[in-house]
Amino acid sequence: MVIVAKSSSKPKVTETSSDENIERQYKAWQNWKGTHSRLPKITPPTLLITGADDINTPWQNSLMMIDLIPGAWLVQLKDGGHGVMYQYPKKFSRLVLTFLES
């Protein structure tokens, strides 16, 4: 079992970005066409590890990806979030090693 403590205080801003950098990022994002059409072209063995409770990337995305990437493996960790590799480092490492040894 992993217990993640939540802080009740507001996070402190430790880094900022310039308006110019924010504008460049916004323009790049507007022109981005995505990667969906390129997924079937992935040829190396592929392992997708996701968290079932990821609030940044919906779990449905991994199901779409597994259908499009030939031979890909999918592992979804119950109670895992977007940083599943930090929440469950030992389990994550075992999964990666098992995949690499296969």
N, C-alpha and C positions, 0 to 999 in steps of 0.2 A: 504494500500500500504506500502510496506517495501522498504526502500532505503538503499542499502549497499554501503558504501564509499570504494573506493579502494585507497590504499596508493601508491604513486608514488615512494616511497623510497624502497630500498632493505630491506628485513626482516633481523633482527639481530639474529644471532644464540645464543640461550640462554642455550642450552643443547647439549651435544655431547655424543657419544657412543664409547666404545672401539672397536678396531679391532676384538677382541675376541667375543664380543657380536654380532657384525655385521656378523661375520662368522657363529656363532651358529644360528642366525636368518635365514641366507641364507640356511643352511643345513636343518633346519626345514621346510622351504618353499619348498625345493626340494622334500622332502619326504611326503608332505601333499597331501592327496588323494581327498580332497574336502569333501563337505557335501551333495552333490546332491542326492546321493542314500539314505541318511537318512531322507530326508525331509518328505516322506510319512509316516514315523514312528512317527512324532510329533502328540501327542494326545491332549495336552492342547489347549484351545481356543487361537488363534493366530491372532494378528493384525500387518499388515505390513503398515508402513507409509513411503512413499518415496517422494522425490522431483522430479518433471518432468525434472528439469534442472541439475540433479546430474551428475557431470563430473567424479566422482570417481567410481560410480557403475551404469552401464547402466540401464535405466528404464525397459528394456526387462527382466532383471533378476527377477524383482518383478512379472512379468506376469508368468514366469516359476515357481516361488515359489508358487504363488497362485494356480496354477494348481496341484501342488504336495502335498501341505499341506492341509489335509482334513478340510473343513469348515473354512478356513482362510479368514479374511477380508483384503481387500486392499484399501488403500486411497493414492492417488497420488496428491500432492499439486502443483498446477500450479506455476511456477516461483520459486519453492523450489529447493534448492541444497542439498548437502550431509549432511549439518547441519540443516536440516529443523526444528528440534526441537528448535534451537537457532534463526532461522529466524522468525518463527511464534510460539512463545511459548504458547500464549493463545489458538490459534487454535489447536495446537498439544495437549495441556492439555485437551481441550474439547473433542477431538477425543478419547483420551485414557479413559477419564471418561465415555463417552458414551459407549465405548466398554466394560469396566468393569461392567457397570450397566446393560448391556444386558443379 
